[in-house]
Amino acid sequence: MTDTTKRGGPGRGQGRKPKSASGEAMKTRQVRMTDQQWEDLKLVTADAMRAWVTKQARKLRGDSGGDA
């Protein structure tokens, strides 16, 4: 076998991409939390957290859009 004949190996960009309910692509973000805050966060579902954050952001921006 020669070096130019490669089989297998890592596949880049494969798999299902994360999308929101509206179809918009989502990105993974990092957040700093204490261990207790992290344990509290795990009690809440991700969908509920996203909805709450969106609602709070709309209040701060003054948007009158529907609930997320």
N, CA, C, O and CB atoms as a CASP TS submission, in Angstrom:
PFRMAT TS
TARGET T0000
AUTHOR 0000-0000-0000
METHOD Language model
MODEL 1
PARENT N/A
ATOM      1  N   MET     1       0.828  -1.176   0.000  1.00  0.00           N
ATOM      2  CA  MET     1       0.000   0.000   0.000  1.00  0.00           C
ATOM      3  C   MET     1       0.874   1.242   0.000  1.00  0.00           C
ATOM      4  O   MET     1       1.933   1.254   0.629  1.00  0.00           O
ATOM      5  CB  MET     1      -0.943  -0.004   1.199  1.00  0.00           C
ATOM      6  N   THR     2       0.454   2.272  -0.686  1.00  0.00           N
ATOM      7  CA  THR     2       1.243   3.496  -0.735  1.00  0.00           C
ATOM      8  C   THR     2       0.657   4.535   0.215  1.00  0.00           C
ATOM      9  O   THR     2      -0.454   4.379   0.723  1.00  0.00           O
ATOM     10  CB  THR     2       1.300   4.050  -2.173  1.00  0.00           C
ATOM     11  N   ASP     3       1.422   5.590   0.441  1.00  0.00           N
ATOM     12  CA  ASP     3       0.969   6.652   1.340  1.00  0.00           C
ATOM     13  C   ASP     3      -0.203   7.447   0.761  1.00  0.00           C
ATOM     14  O   ASP     3      -0.971   8.040   1.517  1.00  0.00           O
ATOM     15  CB  ASP     3       2.119   7.592   1.649  1.00  0.00           C
ATOM     16  N   THR     4      -0.351   7.469  -0.551  1.00  0.00           N
ATOM     17  CA  THR     4      -1.427   8.249  -1.168  1.00  0.00           C
ATOM     18  C   THR     4      -2.777   7.553  -1.047  1.00  0.00           C
ATOM     19  O   THR     4      -3.814   8.189  -1.229  1.00  0.00           O
ATOM     20  CB  THR     4      -1.113   8.508  -2.632  1.00  0.00           C
ATOM     21  N   THR     5      -2.780   6.272  -0.748  1.00  0.00           N
ATOM     22  CA  THR     5      -4.032   5.540  -0.606  1.00  0.00           C
ATOM     23  C   THR     5      -4.418   5.483   0.869  1.00  0.00           C
ATOM     24  O   THR     5      -3.939   4.636   1.623  1.00  0.00           O
ATOM     25  CB  THR     5      -3.910   4.111  -1.200  1.00  0.00           C
ATOM     26  N   LYS     6      -5.284   6.396   1.255  1.00  0.00           N
ATOM     27  CA  LYS     6      -5.713   6.421   2.650  1.00  0.00           C
ATOM     28  C   LYS     6      -7.170   5.989   2.709  1.00  0.00           C
ATOM     29  O   LYS     6      -7.980   6.348   1.854  1.00  0.00           O
ATOM     30  CB  LYS     6      -5.520   7.838   3.281  1.00  0.00           C
ATOM     31  N   ARG     7      -7.478   5.222   3.722  1.00  0.00           N
ATOM     32  CA  ARG     7      -8.847   4.758   3.904  1.00  0.00           C
ATOM     33  C   ARG     7      -9.295   5.119   5.310  1.00  0.00           C
ATOM     34  O   ARG     7      -8.501   5.131   6.251  1.00  0.00           O
ATOM     35  CB  ARG     7      -8.964   3.225   3.656  1.00  0.00           C
ATOM     36  N   GLY     8     -10.553   5.406   5.430  1.00  0.00           N
ATOM     37  CA  GLY     8     -11.076   5.722   6.751  1.00  0.00           C
ATOM     38  C   GLY     8     -10.603   7.088   7.210  1.00  0.00           C
ATOM     39  O   GLY     8     -10.418   8.003   6.407  1.00  0.00           O
ATOM     40  N   GLY     9     -10.416   7.207   8.479  1.00  0.00           N
ATOM     41  CA  GLY     9      -9.949   8.473   9.022  1.00  0.00           C
ATOM     42  C   GLY     9     -11.116   9.359   9.444  1.00  0.00           C
ATOM     43  O   GLY     9     -12.279   9.009   9.242  1.00  0.00           O
ATOM     44  N   PRO    10     -10.796  10.498  10.026  1.00  0.00           N
ATOM     45  CA  PRO    10     -11.841  11.379  10.548  1.00  0.00           C
ATOM     46  C   PRO    10     -12.652  12.035   9.440  1.00  0.00           C
ATOM     47  O   PRO    10     -12.115  12.412   8.398  1.00  0.00           O
ATOM     48  CB  PRO    10     -11.228  12.445  11.427  1.00  0.00           C
ATOM     49  N   GLY    11     -13.926  12.162   9.676  1.00  0.00           N
ATOM     50  CA  GLY    11     -14.804  12.856   8.743  1.00  0.00           C
ATOM     51  C   GLY    11     -15.166  14.216   9.323  1.00  0.00           C
ATOM     52  O   GLY    11     -15.746  14.286  10.407  1.00  0.00           O
ATOM     53  N   ARG    12     -14.844  15.276   8.637  1.00  0.00           N
ATOM     54  CA  ARG    12     -15.088  16.618   9.156  1.00  0.00           C
ATOM     55  C   ARG    12     -16.500  17.079   8.806  1.00  0.00           C
ATOM     56  O   ARG    12     -16.989  16.839   7.702  1.00  0.00           O
ATOM     57  CB  ARG    12     -14.050  17.608   8.600  1.00  0.00           C
ATOM     58  N   GLY    13     -17.142  17.738   9.752  1.00  0.00           N
ATOM     59  CA  GLY    13     -18.435  18.361   9.495  1.00  0.00           C
ATOM     60  C   GLY    13     -19.582  17.390   9.293  1.00  0.00           C
ATOM     61  O   GLY    13     -20.591  17.743   8.683  1.00  0.00           O
ATOM     62  N   GLN    14     -19.444  16.187   9.790  1.00  0.00           N
ATOM     63  CA  GLN    14     -20.509  15.218   9.583  1.00  0.00           C
ATOM     64  C   GLN    14     -21.431  15.193  10.780  1.00  0.00           C
ATOM     65  O   GLN    14     -21.069  15.644  11.867  1.00  0.00           O
ATOM     66  CB  GLN    14     -19.935  13.826   9.323  1.00  0.00           C
ATOM     67  N   GLY    15     -22.607  14.672  10.579  1.00  0.00           N
ATOM     68  CA  GLY    15     -23.568  14.572  11.664  1.00  0.00           C
ATOM     69  C   GLY    15     -24.631  15.646  11.573  1.00  0.00           C
ATOM     70  O   GLY    15     -24.534  16.575  10.770  1.00  0.00           O
ATOM     71  N   ARG    16     -25.632  15.506  12.396  1.00  0.00           N
ATOM     72  CA  ARG    16     -26.742  16.438  12.401  1.00  0.00           C
ATOM     73  C   ARG    16     -26.324  17.754  13.050  1.00  0.00           C
ATOM     74  O   ARG    16     -25.749  17.755  14.139  1.00  0.00           O
ATOM     75  CB  ARG    16     -27.949  15.834  13.132  1.00  0.00           C
ATOM     76  N   LYS    17     -26.606  18.862  12.393  1.00  0.00           N
ATOM     77  CA  LYS    17     -26.262  20.172  12.917  1.00  0.00           C
ATOM     78  C   LYS    17     -27.352  20.634  13.882  1.00  0.00           C
ATOM     79  O   LYS    17     -28.533  20.397  13.629  1.00  0.00           O
ATOM     80  CB  LYS    17     -26.073  21.193  11.768  1.00  0.00           C
ATOM     81  N   PRO    18     -26.974  21.297  14.999  1.00  0.00           N
ATOM     82  CA  PRO    18     -27.978  21.775  15.956  1.00  0.00           C
ATOM     83  C   PRO    18     -28.797  22.917  15.363  1.00  0.00           C
ATOM     84  O   PRO    18     -28.235  23.874  14.830  1.00  0.00           O
ATOM     85  CB  PRO    18     -27.303  22.233  17.260  1.00  0.00           C
ATOM     86  N   LYS    19     -30.109  22.822  15.453  1.00  0.00           N
ATOM     87  CA  LYS    19     -30.993  23.868  14.936  1.00  0.00           C
ATOM     88  C   LYS    19     -32.083  24.146  15.948  1.00  0.00           C
ATOM     89  O   LYS    19     -32.469  23.274  16.727  1.00  0.00           O
ATOM     90  CB  LYS    19     -31.606  23.464  13.573  1.00  0.00           C
ATOM     91  N   SER    20     -32.567  25.360  15.924  1.00  0.00           N
ATOM     92  CA  SER    20     -33.673  25.732  16.802  1.00  0.00           C
ATOM     93  C   SER    20     -34.977  25.315  16.132  1.00  0.00           C
ATOM     94  O   SER    20     -34.972  24.817  15.006  1.00  0.00           O
ATOM     95  CB  SER    20     -33.665  27.269  17.113  1.00  0.00           C
ATOM     96  N   ALA    21     -36.091  25.521  16.827  1.00  0.00           N
ATOM     97  CA  ALA    21     -37.399  25.159  16.278  1.00  0.00           C
ATOM     98  C   ALA    21     -37.690  25.951  15.009  1.00  0.00           C
ATOM     99  O   ALA    21     -38.407  25.465  14.134  1.00  0.00           O
ATOM    100  CB  ALA    21     -38.505  25.400  17.318  1.00  0.00           C
ATOM    101  N   SER    22     -37.145  27.163  14.893  1.00  0.00           N
ATOM    102  CA  SER    22     -37.379  27.994  13.707  1.00  0.00           C
ATOM    103  C   SER    22     -36.454  27.613  12.556  1.00  0.00           C
ATOM    104  O   SER    22     -36.590  28.149  11.457  1.00  0.00           O
ATOM    105  CB  SER    22     -37.191  29.467  14.051  1.00  0.00           C
ATOM    106  N   GLY    23     -35.514  26.696  12.789  1.00  0.00           N
ATOM    107  CA  GLY    23     -34.610  26.254  11.741  1.00  0.00           C
ATOM    108  C   GLY    23     -33.285  27.010  11.734  1.00  0.00           C
ATOM    109  O   GLY    23     -32.400  26.702  10.936  1.00  0.00           O
ATOM    110  N   GLU    24     -33.142  27.997  12.616  1.00  0.00           N
ATOM    111  CA  GLU    24     -31.915  28.774  12.675  1.00  0.00           C
ATOM    112  C   GLU    24     -30.824  27.955  13.370  1.00  0.00           C
ATOM    113  O   GLU    24     -31.075  27.333  14.402  1.00  0.00           O
ATOM    114  CB  GLU    24     -32.150  30.118  13.411  1.00  0.00           C
ATOM    115  N   ALA    25     -29.622  27.958  12.806  1.00  0.00           N
ATOM    116  CA  ALA    25     -28.519  27.194  13.386  1.00  0.00           C
ATOM    117  C   ALA    25     -28.154  27.757  14.756  1.00  0.00           C
ATOM    118  O   ALA    25     -28.155  28.972  14.954  1.00  0.00           O
ATOM    119  CB  ALA    25     -27.291  27.214  12.452  1.00  0.00           C
ATOM    120  N   MET    26     -27.838  26.857  15.715  1.00  0.00           N
ATOM    121  CA  MET    26     -27.470  27.282  17.054  1.00  0.00           C
ATOM    122  C   MET    26     -26.016  26.921  17.311  1.00  0.00           C
ATOM    123  O   MET    26     -25.487  25.985  16.711  1.00  0.00           O
ATOM    124  CB  MET    26     -28.392  26.640  18.113  1.00  0.00           C
ATOM    125  N   LYS    27     -25.378  27.653  18.192  1.00  0.00           N
ATOM    126  CA  LYS    27     -23.984  27.414  18.545  1.00  0.00           C
ATOM    127  C   LYS    27     -23.889  27.049  20.016  1.00  0.00           C
ATOM    128  O   LYS    27     -24.702  27.488  20.830  1.00  0.00           O
ATOM    129  CB  LYS    27     -23.113  28.651  18.234  1.00  0.00           C
ATOM    130  N   THR    28     -22.895  26.245  20.349  1.00  0.00           N
ATOM    131  CA  THR    28     -22.618  25.895  21.734  1.00  0.00           C
ATOM    132  C   THR    28     -21.861  27.050  22.364  1.00  0.00           C
ATOM    133  O   THR    28     -20.932  27.593  21.767  1.00  0.00           O
ATOM    134  CB  THR    28     -21.809  24.562  21.839  1.00  0.00           C
ATOM    135  N   ARG    29     -22.261  27.424  23.575  1.00  0.00           N
ATOM    136  CA  ARG    29     -21.609  28.527  24.274  1.00  0.00           C
ATOM    137  C   ARG    29     -21.090  28.041  25.622  1.00  0.00           C
ATOM    138  O   ARG    29     -21.604  27.074  26.183  1.00  0.00           O
ATOM    139  CB  ARG    29     -22.583  29.716  24.461  1.00  0.00           C
ATOM    140  N   GLN    30     -20.077  28.713  26.132  1.00  0.00           N
ATOM    141  CA  GLN    30     -19.554  28.395  27.452  1.00  0.00           C
ATOM    142  C   GLN    30     -20.082  29.410  28.443  1.00  0.00           C
ATOM    143  O   GLN    30     -20.286  30.578  28.110  1.00  0.00           O
ATOM    144  CB  GLN    30     -18.008  28.374  27.455  1.00  0.00           C
ATOM    145  N   VAL    31     -20.300  28.954  29.657  1.00  0.00           N
ATOM    146  CA  VAL    31     -20.746  29.840  30.723  1.00  0.00           C
ATOM    147  C   VAL    31     -20.050  29.422  32.010  1.00  0.00           C
ATOM    148  O   VAL    31     -19.863  28.231  32.261  1.00  0.00           O
ATOM    149  CB  VAL    31     -22.301  29.801  30.884  1.00  0.00           C
ATOM    150  N   ARG    32     -19.669  30.391  32.819  1.00  0.00           N
ATOM    151  CA  ARG    32     -19.005  30.090  34.088  1.00  0.00           C
ATOM    152  C   ARG    32     -20.053  30.014  35.194  1.00  0.00           C
ATOM    153  O   ARG    32     -20.886  30.909  35.341  1.00  0.00           O
ATOM    154  CB  ARG    32     -17.923  31.162  34.423  1.00  0.00           C
ATOM    155  N   MET    33     -20.000  28.943  35.960  1.00  0.00           N
ATOM    156  CA  MET    33     -20.931  28.736  37.066  1.00  0.00           C
ATOM    157  C   MET    33     -20.219  28.019  38.201  1.00  0.00           C
ATOM    158  O   MET    33     -19.241  27.301  37.992  1.00  0.00           O
ATOM    159  CB  MET    33     -22.171  27.932  36.606  1.00  0.00           C
ATOM    160  N   THR    34     -20.731  28.229  39.401  1.00  0.00           N
ATOM    161  CA  THR    34     -20.239  27.449  40.535  1.00  0.00           C
ATOM    162  C   THR    34     -20.833  26.048  40.427  1.00  0.00           C
ATOM    163  O   THR    34     -21.742  25.813  39.631  1.00  0.00           O
ATOM    164  CB  THR    34     -20.613  28.124  41.909  1.00  0.00           C
ATOM    165  N   ASP    35     -20.320  25.127  41.223  1.00  0.00           N
ATOM    166  CA  ASP    35     -20.863  23.768  41.207  1.00  0.00           C
ATOM    167  C   ASP    35     -22.338  23.767  41.598  1.00  0.00           C
ATOM    168  O   ASP    35     -23.135  23.035  41.010  1.00  0.00           O
ATOM    169  CB  ASP    35     -20.066  22.861  42.154  1.00  0.00           C
ATOM    170  N   GLN    36     -22.704  24.584  42.588  1.00  0.00           N
ATOM    171  CA  GLN    36     -24.109  24.647  43.019  1.00  0.00           C
ATOM    172  C   GLN    36     -24.995  25.227  41.920  1.00  0.00           C
ATOM    173  O   GLN    36     -26.100  24.733  41.695  1.00  0.00           O
ATOM    174  CB  GLN    36     -24.242  25.490  44.300  1.00  0.00           C
ATOM    175  N   GLN    37     -24.526  26.268  41.236  1.00  0.00           N
ATOM    176  CA  GLN    37     -25.300  26.847  40.136  1.00  0.00           C
ATOM    177  C   GLN    37     -25.488  25.822  39.020  1.00  0.00           C
ATOM    178  O   GLN    37     -26.562  25.746  38.425  1.00  0.00           O
ATOM    179  CB  GLN    37     -24.605  28.113  39.590  1.00  0.00           C
ATOM    180  N   TRP    38     -24.460  25.042  38.735  1.00  0.00           N
ATOM    181  CA  TRP    38     -24.551  24.023  37.691  1.00  0.00           C
ATOM    182  C   TRP    38     -25.574  22.950  38.066  1.00  0.00           C
ATOM    183  O   TRP    38     -26.361  22.521  37.223  1.00  0.00           O
ATOM    184  CB  TRP    38     -23.175  23.381  37.446  1.00  0.00           C
ATOM    185  N   GLU    39     -25.565  22.519  39.322  1.00  0.00           N
ATOM    186  CA  GLU    39     -26.538  21.524  39.791  1.00  0.00           C
ATOM    187  C   GLU    39     -27.956  22.082  39.681  1.00  0.00           C
ATOM    188  O   GLU    39     -28.878  21.365  39.292  1.00  0.00           O
ATOM    189  CB  GLU    39     -26.235  21.108  41.256  1.00  0.00           C
ATOM    190  N   ASP    40     -28.131  23.360  40.022  1.00  0.00           N
ATOM    191  CA  ASP    40     -29.442  23.996  39.889  1.00  0.00           C
ATOM    192  C   ASP    40     -29.872  24.055  38.430  1.00  0.00           C
ATOM    193  O   ASP    40     -31.035  23.815  38.106  1.00  0.00           O
ATOM    194  CB  ASP    40     -29.419  25.406  40.488  1.00  0.00           C
ATOM    195  N   LEU    41     -28.930  24.375  37.556  1.00  0.00           N
ATOM    196  CA  LEU    41     -29.243  24.471  36.128  1.00  0.00           C
ATOM    197  C   LEU    41     -29.682  23.128  35.557  1.00  0.00           C
ATOM    198  O   LEU    41     -30.567  23.070  34.703  1.00  0.00           O
ATOM    199  CB  LEU    41     -28.032  24.990  35.356  1.00  0.00           C
ATOM    200  N   LYS    42     -29.059  22.041  36.034  1.00  0.00           N
ATOM    201  CA  LYS    42     -29.415  20.715  35.520  1.00  0.00           C
ATOM    202  C   LYS    42     -30.844  20.323  35.886  1.00  0.00           C
ATOM    203  O   LYS    42     -31.413  19.425  35.264  1.00  0.00           O
ATOM    204  CB  LYS    42     -28.446  19.670  36.054  1.00  0.00           C
ATOM    205  N   LEU    43     -31.434  20.983  36.887  1.00  0.00           N
ATOM    206  CA  LEU    43     -32.822  20.702  37.255  1.00  0.00           C
ATOM    207  C   LEU    43     -33.819  21.303  36.258  1.00  0.00           C
ATOM    208  O   LEU    43     -34.976  20.886  36.195  1.00  0.00           O
ATOM    209  CB  LEU    43     -33.105  21.238  38.654  1.00  0.00           C
ATOM    210  N   VAL    44     -33.359  22.277  35.490  1.00  0.00           N
ATOM    211  CA  VAL    44     -34.218  22.968  34.523  1.00  0.00           C
ATOM    212  C   VAL    44     -33.888  22.435  33.131  1.00  0.00           C
ATOM    213  O   VAL    44     -32.716  22.232  32.813  1.00  0.00           O
ATOM    214  CB  VAL    44     -34.024  24.531  34.593  1.00  0.00           C
ATOM    215  N   THR    45     -34.901  22.206  32.297  1.00  0.00           N
ATOM    216  CA  THR    45     -34.645  21.711  30.945  1.00  0.00           C
ATOM    217  C   THR    45     -34.034  22.817  30.089  1.00  0.00           C
ATOM    218  O   THR    45     -34.236  24.003  30.351  1.00  0.00           O
ATOM    219  CB  THR    45     -35.947  21.185  30.299  1.00  0.00           C
ATOM    220  N   ALA    46     -33.295  22.420  29.074  1.00  0.00           N
ATOM    221  CA  ALA    46     -32.656  23.384  28.178  1.00  0.00           C
ATOM    222  C   ALA    46     -33.701  24.230  27.453  1.00  0.00           C
ATOM    223  O   ALA    46     -33.510  25.435  27.291  1.00  0.00           O
ATOM    224  CB  ALA    46     -31.763  22.660  27.159  1.00  0.00           C
ATOM    225  N   ASP    47     -34.792  23.622  27.017  1.00  0.00           N
ATOM    226  CA  ASP    47     -35.833  24.374  26.309  1.00  0.00           C
ATOM    227  C   ASP    47     -36.454  25.431  27.209  1.00  0.00           C
ATOM    228  O   ASP    47     -36.701  26.556  26.774  1.00  0.00           O
ATOM    229  CB  ASP    47     -36.920  23.427  25.790  1.00  0.00           C
ATOM    230  N   ALA    48     -36.706  25.072  28.466  1.00  0.00           N
ATOM    231  CA  ALA    48     -37.279  26.039  29.406  1.00  0.00           C
ATOM    232  C   ALA    48     -36.305  27.182  29.660  1.00  0.00           C
ATOM    233  O   ALA    48     -36.717  28.338  29.762  1.00  0.00           O
ATOM    234  CB  ALA    48     -37.649  25.352  30.734  1.00  0.00           C
ATOM    235  N   MET    49     -35.029  26.872  29.761  1.00  0.00           N
ATOM    236  CA  MET    49     -34.028  27.909  29.999  1.00  0.00           C
ATOM    237  C   MET    49     -33.924  28.852  28.802  1.00  0.00           C
ATOM    238  O   MET    49     -33.869  30.070  28.975  1.00  0.00           O
ATOM    239  CB  MET    49     -32.660  27.274  30.294  1.00  0.00           C
ATOM    240  N   ARG    50     -33.897  28.303  27.601  1.00  0.00           N
ATOM    241  CA  ARG    50     -33.828  29.149  26.408  1.00  0.00           C
ATOM    242  C   ARG    50     -35.044  30.057  26.312  1.00  0.00           C
ATOM    243  O   ARG    50     -34.915  31.234  25.974  1.00  0.00           O
ATOM    244  CB  ARG    50     -33.716  28.290  25.147  1.00  0.00           C
ATOM    245  N   ALA    51     -36.226  29.518  26.608  1.00  0.00           N
ATOM    246  CA  ALA    51     -37.454  30.312  26.548  1.00  0.00           C
ATOM    247  C   ALA    51     -37.407  31.454  27.568  1.00  0.00           C
ATOM    248  O   ALA    51     -37.803  32.578  27.261  1.00  0.00           O
ATOM    249  CB  ALA    51     -38.690  29.417  26.800  1.00  0.00           C
ATOM    250  N   TRP    52     -36.925  31.167  28.777  1.00  0.00           N
ATOM    251  CA  TRP    52     -36.853  32.191  29.814  1.00  0.00           C
ATOM    252  C   TRP    52     -35.863  33.287  29.433  1.00  0.00           C
ATOM    253  O   TRP    52     -36.155  34.472  29.590  1.00  0.00           O
ATOM    254  CB  TRP    52     -36.458  31.567  31.155  1.00  0.00           C
ATOM    255  N   VAL    53     -34.696  32.893  28.933  1.00  0.00           N
ATOM    256  CA  VAL    53     -33.682  33.872  28.540  1.00  0.00           C
ATOM    257  C   VAL    53     -34.207  34.751  27.404  1.00  0.00           C
ATOM    258  O   VAL    53     -34.008  35.966  27.416  1.00  0.00           O
ATOM    259  CB  VAL    53     -32.376  33.161  28.112  1.00  0.00           C
ATOM    260  N   THR    54     -34.872  34.146  26.432  1.00  0.00           N
ATOM    261  CA  THR    54     -35.435  34.905  25.318  1.00  0.00           C
ATOM    262  C   THR    54     -36.477  35.902  25.810  1.00  0.00           C
ATOM    263  O   THR    54     -36.504  37.049  25.362  1.00  0.00           O
ATOM    264  CB  THR    54     -36.056  33.959  24.284  1.00  0.00           C
ATOM    265  N   LYS    55     -37.327  35.471  26.721  1.00  0.00           N
ATOM    266  CA  LYS    55     -38.364  36.344  27.273  1.00  0.00           C
ATOM    267  C   LYS    55     -37.738  37.524  28.017  1.00  0.00           C
ATOM    268  O   LYS    55     -38.171  38.664  27.849  1.00  0.00           O
ATOM    269  CB  LYS    55     -39.289  35.551  28.217  1.00  0.00           C
ATOM    270  N   GLN    56     -36.727  37.256  28.833  1.00  0.00           N
ATOM    271  CA  GLN    56     -36.058  38.320  29.575  1.00  0.00           C
ATOM    272  C   GLN    56     -35.356  39.298  28.629  1.00  0.00           C
ATOM    273  O   GLN    56     -35.392  40.508  28.853  1.00  0.00           O
ATOM    274  CB  GLN    56     -35.048  37.724  30.562  1.00  0.00           C
ATOM    275  N   ALA    57     -34.724  38.787  27.584  1.00  0.00           N
ATOM    276  CA  ALA    57     -34.035  39.647  26.623  1.00  0.00           C
ATOM    277  C   ALA    57     -35.034  40.537  25.891  1.00  0.00           C
ATOM    278  O   ALA    57     -34.758  41.714  25.657  1.00  0.00           O
ATOM    279  CB  ALA    57     -33.236  38.801  25.614  1.00  0.00           C
ATOM    280  N   ARG    58     -36.186  39.990  25.530  1.00  0.00           N
ATOM    281  CA  ARG    58     -37.213  40.809  24.869  1.00  0.00           C
ATOM    282  C   ARG    58     -37.698  41.932  25.776  1.00  0.00           C
ATOM    283  O   ARG    58     -37.931  43.049  25.314  1.00  0.00           O
ATOM    284  CB  ARG    58     -38.399  39.937  24.443  1.00  0.00           C
ATOM    285  N   LYS    59     -37.850  41.640  27.066  1.00  0.00           N
ATOM    286  CA  LYS    59     -38.248  42.677  28.020  1.00  0.00           C
ATOM    287  C   LYS    59     -37.205  43.795  28.046  1.00  0.00           C
ATOM    288  O   LYS    59     -37.547  44.976  28.008  1.00  0.00           O
ATOM    289  CB  LYS    59     -38.433  42.076  29.437  1.00  0.00           C
ATOM    290  N   LEU    60     -35.941  43.411  28.109  1.00  0.00           N
ATOM    291  CA  LEU    60     -34.863  44.406  28.175  1.00  0.00           C
ATOM    292  C   LEU    60     -34.757  45.217  26.898  1.00  0.00           C
ATOM    293  O   LEU    60     -34.470  46.413  26.949  1.00  0.00           O
ATOM    294  CB  LEU    60     -33.537  43.726  28.455  1.00  0.00           C
ATOM    295  N   ARG    61     -34.985  44.583  25.744  1.00  0.00           N
ATOM    296  CA  ARG    61     -34.935  45.287  24.472  1.00  0.00           C
ATOM    297  C   ARG    61     -36.183  46.095  24.198  1.00  0.00           C
ATOM    298  O   ARG    61     -36.167  47.018  23.383  1.00  0.00           O
ATOM    299  CB  ARG    61     -34.719  44.316  23.363  1.00  0.00           C
ATOM    300  N   GLY    62     -37.281  45.747  24.886  1.00  0.00           N
ATOM    301  CA  GLY    62     -38.543  46.429  24.636  1.00  0.00           C
ATOM    302  C   GLY    62     -39.306  45.838  23.465  1.00  0.00           C
ATOM    303  O   GLY    62     -40.228  46.465  22.945  1.00  0.00           O
ATOM    304  N   ASP    63     -38.931  44.634  23.045  1.00  0.00           N
ATOM    305  CA  ASP    63     -39.643  43.961  21.949  1.00  0.00           C
ATOM    306  C   ASP    63     -41.011  43.525  22.429  1.00  0.00           C
ATOM    307  O   ASP    63     -41.190  43.183  23.597  1.00  0.00           O
ATOM    308  CB  ASP    63     -38.842  42.743  21.423  1.00  0.00           C
ATOM    309  N   SER    64     -41.965  43.538  21.532  1.00  0.00           N
ATOM    310  CA  SER    64     -43.305  43.073  21.879  1.00  0.00           C
ATOM    311  C   SER    64     -43.624  41.776  21.153  1.00  0.00           C
ATOM    312  O   SER    64     -44.794  41.422  21.006  1.00  0.00           O
ATOM    313  CB  SER    64     -44.352  44.142  21.543  1.00  0.00           C
ATOM    314  N   GLY    65     -42.587  41.052  20.692  1.00  0.00           N
ATOM    315  CA  GLY    65     -42.798  39.796  19.991  1.00  0.00           C
ATOM    316  C   GLY    65     -43.446  38.749  20.867  1.00  0.00           C
ATOM    317  O   GLY    65     -43.469  38.887  22.090  1.00  0.00           O
ATOM    318  N   GLY    66     -43.978  37.694  20.251  1.00  0.00           N
ATOM    319  CA  GLY    66     -44.642  36.616  20.994  1.00  0.00           C
ATOM    320  C   GLY    66     -43.666  35.858  21.860  1.00  0.00           C
ATOM    321  O   GLY    66     -42.452  35.964  21.687  1.00  0.00           O
ATOM    322  N   ASP    67     -44.203  35.090  22.796  1.00  0.00           N
ATOM    323  CA  ASP    67     -43.354  34.281  23.677  1.00  0.00           C
ATOM    324  C   ASP    67     -42.631  33.216  22.885  1.00  0.00           C
ATOM    325  O   ASP    67     -43.166  32.696  21.906  1.00  0.00           O
ATOM    326  CB  ASP    67     -44.183  33.634  24.792  1.00  0.00           C
ATOM    327  N   ALA    68     -41.438  32.892  23.293  1.00  0.00           N
ATOM    328  CA  ALA    68     -40.640  31.868  22.616  1.00  0.00           C
ATOM    329  C   ALA    68     -40.882  30.532  23.234  1.00  0.00           C
ATOM    330  O   ALA    68     -40.300  29.537  22.802  1.00  0.00           O
ATOM    331  CB  ALA    68     -39.159  32.202  22.663  1.00  0.00           C
TER
END
